[in-house]
Amino acid sequence: MPVDSERQQFPPQHGGRPYPRPAAAEPETAARLLGERLRDMRTSRGTTMREAAEAVRGSVSKISRLERALTPPRERDVKDLLHLYAISPSQRQEVLNLLRQAQGSSWHEEYQDVTPSYLKRLIGLEAAADRVAIYENHVVPGPLQTDGYAFHVLEAVMPGDQHNRRRRELRAGRREKLLGDSGPAQGLFVVLDESALHRTVGGAACMVEQLDFLREAHERKLAQIRIVEFGNSVGVSPPYPITSLRYPADSPSEVMYVEHIDSAMYLTRAADIDRYRKALHRVFQGASDRERTVELLTRAKERYLRARRCGEPAAG
């Protein structure tokens, strides 16, 4: 069986998207560009982070968060830094334009009522990332769920909730952003535990539709999908979902998102990043190659088709 390069290492290589990513205008992307410009201005003038912190009446960590786009930029702080750095009028206008974009509204703001704060931050980080790698151990990840699959997942957790339709719309928006023209330039990589293919959600027809969608996204190279088979999962698969968000080389390189039942952790410290990167590396090494992924998706679909014809549940 051929083994492709993405299986050998983490982070994986370029995802081979069929189109380049255009310049994004999302506030999260503008905030990251703003932070990069402020950092470049500070370092090019030999200003220390402590000196910059004094100019904004804050701490070194405040400057660090601003330059890494981890907190919303405040106009007063940005203008004080521009005064400290004594930049040209044209540079000042460039930065202020980024500031206005960074303070704008994102597409997902209309779903604030159904978006937990930890998920809102993830959506913003996805918009600015050059490469997104997701490991999911129980179900198909939210951004790759069909509407029917998402309906049954949400109903299982929050049966009859009047806001579930808007939650499905939010997932559809994330799917469109990650798989569409504004998706991560270096690719979207998804690793599933094989159990997600055999855990019936919404019946056989729903699963056939979901598996068809995964195969289409994989074959069109909108996402690179890998599967950790049952025989390889012991000692390889973490017991919780992990998402790695990687950014351009000239900005803070990586953020790890580790999801729990009703909360999540965002990790940026080098030691934490290294620990979870090693966990994802083991997952990628133990996962299927490109051709095997197609085979596993096809076999799972055929099993559900047989169950649908016979009118029986597709037991795993």
C-alpha positions in Angstrom: 0.0 0.0 0.0 1.5 3.4 -1.0 2.2 5.8 1.8 2.0 9.5 1.2 4.1 12.2 2.8 1.3 13.5 5.1 1.2 10.2 6.8 4.9 10.4 7.8 4.9 13.6 9.8 3.1 16.3 11.6 2.6 19.1 10.6 1.6 17.6 7.2 2.8 19.1 4.0 0.8 21.4 1.7 -2.7 20.2 1.3 -2.8 20.7 -2.4 -5.8 23.0 -2.5 -7.0 23.5 -6.1 -7.0 27.3 -5.7 -5.0 29.9 -3.9 -6.5 31.6 -0.8 -7.4 35.3 -1.6 -6.6 38.0 0.9 -9.2 37.7 3.7 -11.0 40.7 5.2 -12.3 38.9 8.3 -11.7 40.9 11.5 -9.6 38.0 13.0 -7.3 38.1 10.0 -7.0 41.9 10.1 -6.2 41.7 13.9 -3.4 39.2 13.2 -2.0 41.4 10.4 -2.2 44.4 12.8 -0.3 42.5 15.5 2.4 41.5 13.0 2.8 45.1 11.8 3.1 46.4 15.3 5.6 43.8 16.2 7.7 44.6 13.1 7.6 48.3 13.9 8.7 47.7 17.5 11.5 45.3 16.7 12.8 47.4 13.7 13.2 50.4 16.1 14.8 48.3 18.9 12.0 49.0 21.3 11.6 46.4 24.0 8.3 44.9 25.0 8.6 46.6 28.4 9.1 50.0 26.8 6.0 49.4 24.6 4.1 48.2 27.7 4.8 51.5 29.5 3.5 53.4 26.6 0.1 51.7 26.9 0.0 51.7 30.7 0.0 47.9 30.7 2.2 44.8 31.1 4.6 43.0 28.8 1.9 40.2 28.5 -0.5 42.8 27.2 1.8 43.7 24.4 2.4 40.1 23.7 -1.3 39.4 23.4 -1.8 42.4 21.2 1.0 41.3 18.8 -0.3 37.8 18.7 -3.9 38.9 18.2 -5.0 37.0 21.3 -7.0 40.0 22.6 -9.1 42.6 20.7 -7.0 45.7 19.8 -8.0 49.0 21.5 -7.7 52.2 19.5 -6.0 54.1 22.3 -3.3 51.5 22.7 -2.6 51.2 19.0 -2.4 55.0 18.6 0.0 55.3 21.6 2.2 52.7 20.1 2.3 54.4 16.8 3.3 57.6 18.5 6.1 55.7 20.3 7.4 54.2 17.1 7.4 57.5 15.3 6.2 56.0 12.0 5.5 57.8 8.7 1.9 59.1 7.9 1.4 56.4 5.3 2.4 53.7 7.7 0.1 55.2 10.3 -2.8 55.1 7.9 -2.1 51.5 7.0 -2.2 50.4 10.6 -5.3 52.4 11.4 -7.0 50.8 8.4 -6.2 47.4 9.8 -7.5 48.5 13.2 -10.8 49.5 11.7 -11.1 46.1 9.9 -10.1 44.3 13.1 -12.9 46.0 15.0 -15.5 45.1 12.4 -18.1 42.3 12.6 -17.5 38.7 11.6 -20.0 36.6 9.7 -20.6 34.5 12.8 -21.6 37.5 15.0 -25.2 36.9 14.1 -25.0 33.5 15.9 -23.7 34.9 19.2 -26.7 33.5 21.0 -25.8 30.0 20.1 -22.0 30.3 20.1 -20.1 29.5 23.4 -17.2 31.9 23.9 -14.6 29.1 23.4 -16.1 28.2 20.1 -16.3 31.8 19.0 -12.6 32.1 19.5 -11.9 28.9 17.5 -13.9 30.2 14.5 -11.9 33.4 14.6 -8.6 31.5 14.8 -9.7 29.3 11.9 -10.2 32.4 9.7 -6.6 33.5 10.1 -4.9 30.1 10.0 -2.8 28.9 7.0 -3.3 25.3 7.9 -5.9 23.6 10.1 -5.5 20.0 11.3 -8.3 18.3 13.2 -8.4 15.0 15.1 -11.8 13.7 16.2 -12.4 10.5 18.0 -16.2 10.1 18.2 -18.1 11.8 15.4 -17.4 13.7 12.2 -16.1 17.1 13.1 -18.6 19.9 13.1 -17.3 21.8 10.0 -17.6 18.6 7.9 -21.0 17.5 9.1 -23.9 17.5 6.6 -27.0 19.2 7.7 -28.8 15.9 8.3 -25.9 14.5 10.4 -25.6 17.8 12.4 -29.4 17.7 13.1 -29.2 14.3 14.7 -26.0 15.1 16.6 -27.5 18.2 18.1 -30.8 16.6 18.9 -29.0 13.8 20.8 -27.3 16.4 23.0 -30.1 19.0 23.2 -33.4 17.3 22.2 -36.0 19.7 21.0 -34.0 22.8 21.6 -35.4 25.7 19.6 -31.9 27.0 18.7 -30.7 23.8 17.1 -31.5 25.1 13.6 -29.3 28.1 14.1 -26.5 25.9 15.5 -26.7 23.9 12.2 -26.5 27.1 10.2 -23.4 28.0 12.2 -21.8 24.7 11.3 -22.7 25.2 7.7 -21.0 28.6 7.8 -17.8 27.1 9.2 -17.9 24.4 6.5 -18.3 26.9 3.8 -15.4 29.0 5.1 -13.0 26.1 5.7 -13.7 24.3 2.4 -14.4 27.3 0.2 -12.2 29.9 -1.5 -11.2 31.5 1.9 -10.1 28.2 3.4 -6.6 27.7 4.8 -4.0 28.1 2.1 -1.9 25.2 3.3 -4.9 22.9 3.6 -7.4 21.4 5.9 -6.4 18.0 7.4 -8.9 15.8 9.2 -8.1 12.5 11.0 -11.1 10.4 12.2 -11.2 7.4 14.4 -12.7 4.6 12.4 -15.5 4.3 15.0 -16.9 7.6 13.6 -17.7 5.8 10.4 -19.5 2.9 12.1 -21.3 4.9 14.8 -24.7 5.3 13.2 -26.1 8.8 13.4 -29.6 9.4 12.1 -29.9 6.1 10.3 -28.4 4.5 7.2 -29.6 7.2 4.7 -28.1 9.9 6.8 -24.8 8.1 7.1 -24.7 7.4 3.3 -25.1 11.2 2.7 -22.4 12.0 5.2 -19.9 9.5 3.9 -20.5 10.7 0.3 -19.8 14.2 1.4 -16.5 13.2 3.1 -15.4 11.3 0.1 -16.2 14.2 -2.3 -14.3 16.6 -0.1 -11.3 14.2 0.1 -11.3 13.5 -3.7 -11.6 17.1 -4.7 -8.8 18.0 -2.2 -10.9 20.4 -0.3 -9.7 18.5 2.8 -7.3 15.6 3.3 -9.1 13.0 5.3 -7.3 10.2 7.1 -8.7 7.4 9.2 -7.2 5.6 12.2 -8.4 2.0 11.8 -9.5 -0.1 14.8 -6.4 -2.2 14.7 -4.1 0.9 14.9 -6.0 3.0 17.4 -4.7 1.6 20.7 -1.8 3.7 21.9 -2.3 6.1 19.0 -5.6 7.9 19.3 -6.0 10.5 22.1 -9.2 10.3 24.1 -10.3 13.8 23.1 -10.5 16.0 20.0 -7.5 18.2 19.1 -7.2 20.9 16.6 -3.9 22.5 15.5 -4.1 25.9 13.9 -0.9 26.9 12.1 -0.1 30.5 10.9 2.4 32.0 8.5 6.1 31.8 9.3 6.3 35.5 10.1 3.7 35.3 12.8 3.1 33.3 16.0 3.3 29.8 14.5 0.7 27.6 16.2 -2.2 27.3 18.6 -3.6 24.1 19.9 -7.3 23.7 20.7 -8.2 20.8 23.0 -11.9 20.2 23.4 -13.8 18.8 26.4 -17.5 18.2 27.0 -18.5 21.8 27.7 -15.3 23.8 27.5 -12.0 23.9 25.7 -8.3 24.9 26.2 -6.3 27.1 23.9 -2.6 26.3 24.3 0.2 28.6 23.0 3.2 27.8 25.3 6.0 26.0 23.5 6.0 23.0 25.9 2.3 22.5 25.5 2.4 22.9 21.7 5.2 20.3 21.5 3.3 17.8 23.6 0.1 17.9 21.6 2.0 18.1 18.3 3.7 14.8 19.2 0.2 13.3 19.9 -1.0 14.4 16.5 2.2 13.1 14.9 1.4 9.6 16.3 -2.1 9.9 15.0 -1.0 10.9 11.5 1.6 8.1 11.5 -1.1 5.5 12.4 -3.7 6.8 10.0 -4.6 5.6 6.5 -3.1 6.9 3.3 -5.1 8.6 0.7 -6.2 5.5 -1.3 -7.0 3.6 1.9 -9.2 6.5 3.1 -11.3 6.2 -0.1 -11.5 2.4 0.4 -12.7 2.7 4.1 -15.3 5.4 3.2 -16.6 3.3 0.4 -16.8 0.1 2.5 -18.6 1.9 5.2 -21.1 3.4 2.7 -21.8 0.0 1.2 -22.5 -1.4 4.6 -25.1 1.3 5.2 -26.6 0.8 1.8 -27.1 -3.0 2.5 -28.7 -2.1 5.8 -31.0 0.3 4.2 -32.1 -2.2 1.5 -32.8 -4.8 4.2 -34.5 -2.3 6.5 -32.1 -3.2 9.3 -29.9 -1.0 11.5 -26.2 -0.8 10.4 -24.6 -2.2 13.5 -20.9 -1.6 13.8 
